[in-house]
Amino acid sequence: MMRPNRWRWVAVASVVLALAAFGCDKGGGEGGQTGGKAEGGGDKPAAGAIKIGAVLPLSGQTATYGEESLAGIKLALEELKEQDGPKLELVFKDNKGDSTETAKLVSQLIKIDKVKAVLGSVASTNTLKGAKVAQEAGVPLMTPASTNVDITKKGEYVSRICFIDPVQGSVLAKLVLEDLKKKKAAIIVDKASDYSVGLAKAFRETFTKGGGEIVGEESFTAGEADFSALITKVTELSPDVLFVPAYYGDVGPMLKQAGDRWKEIPVVAGDGIDSPDLYKLMGSYTGDIYMSTHFAADDNDPKVQAFVKKYKGRYSKVPGAMAALGYDATMALHDSLKRAGSSDPAKLKDAINGISKLNGITGTITLNADRNAEKDVVILKVSPAGAKFFKRIPSGS
Ligand code: PHE
């Protein structure tokens, strides 16, 4: 088979010209750039590369999500450079964790940078905004990590390679009832976060159906520095477990401020606390914490261990879930481009939506009719010694 004929990659020359014309290389380094940066997986973009965009929080309260995803995306691009198939060139943008910014950047990537697909973003509230723009423009957007159920409802150009919050919430409720054997939960929710509200709802439904009682719910706003009133109220509810569907930037300081008061009450959260910065922010908090997530670096699956070794060799750090998801999303997009045989948006969208049994680091990825991945959920247990693999819950259970 003649490869050059098979890939009908269009507008190769104009991609390179557009790069020069729009000064995409002037984006600056990682962390805080707004202009974006073109990358061919390290050095110069490969000739004839397909441009893909990424909108990630590289600064702000969820910056570790962006940093880790970008590291995973770049690692995948470096590997893909050596492989057969289309060459990809990355243009990434920092949304600073903001939803209005996300919508603006997705539009910019599509209209100005002329990317053929967008990866991102991470926090669901932001991805919801970006997904609407991509859907309206008819350009595929694939989120590596956003779990809110409504995201893929934006339309058939929007997909994800992770599980959804109804799955995550129900798995966590069962963990509390069956493994921790707790029946009185207090929920602490970030009212302005679609992720937090959606995950709380999913947990509440399964937990109460399974015989659990919600003894009370308290809310806060992301970025709140002083949690003392909330901590007092929650403690007075006398729960035997706390469910905190929020991000590490809030949960870390909250636990630090709770100190010994929650020591005997296990804290249960979703993937939003899966960040290396959680441990820095929570200080010397000693209570048990359980979280659901997409990947565990100490999972003895050989595929996971091979990835951990590669990532460590490249970055001298242990990868978190976001890194593995960024890597998997890039591989999934590349695989889809290969199968589509073209970067035509409609064909690429169909190929993405047909992703089936893709062997990812975060599990086997198959998109269902709603363009959500049906995957295993990993539970980590956090103690002062760090996060450890606790169990894997197979998809559909
Ligand atoms: N699932 C979170 C959201 O939708 C984002 C996230 C994914 C955070 C994975 C950490 C790890 O908002």
Boltz pocket constraint, residues with backbone or C-beta under 6 A from the ligand:
constraints:
  - pocket:
      binder: B
      contacts: [[A, 65], [A, 122], [A, 123], [A, 124], [A, 125], [A, 145], [A, 146], [A, 147], [A, 148], [A, 195], [A, 271], [A, 272], [A, 273], [A, 274], [A, 321], [A, 322]]
      max_distance: 6.0
